[in-house]
């Protein structure tokens, strides 16, 4: 299984983010998993890619030509692809991945998981996506999504399809046994 890991090019201010990122890769190294990520050697991105390589995992990076110099590309991975735009980067990562896990990050991480969640909702992907909720990092996002559902902008089936936990064993089992929900349009036409 190829798992795309979305995360920041920073470490964050709390050392728990580094610790849990290492724990995630250590756990996944014992499974039949390869890592797909954004190709940088900065922050959590660099940490997970370097940790995975040290554990003899396959690591595939996708980075834009511009970010290769700004974030500094990680050339010490299995394969690094360069593309022209962020949009192409996200598309290529989605093509390469069978599942997605988001760690703490900023706008880029939020954008990446939002695109996957949207694709799940409209039925253009059946691939699972998880939020690794380290230190309650995604709690406010989940509260917001619940509010969206309460206000009629998100269906319960799609909210329920999001995997959210701080337990990587739970996340991995849910990714392996994922049952994609029907698209928004299929659910609405059936009601």
Buried (B, 14 or more C-beta within 10 A) or exposed (E): EBBBBBBBBBBBEEEBBBEBBBBBBEBBBEEEBBBBBBBBBBBBBBBBBBBBBEEEBBBBBBBBEEBBEEBBBBEBBBEBBBBEEBEBBBBBBBEBBBBBBBBBBEEBBBEBBEBBBEBBBEBEBEBBBBBBBBEEBBEEBBEEBEEBBEEEEBBEBBBEBBBBBBEBEEBBEBBEEBEEBBBBEEBEEEE
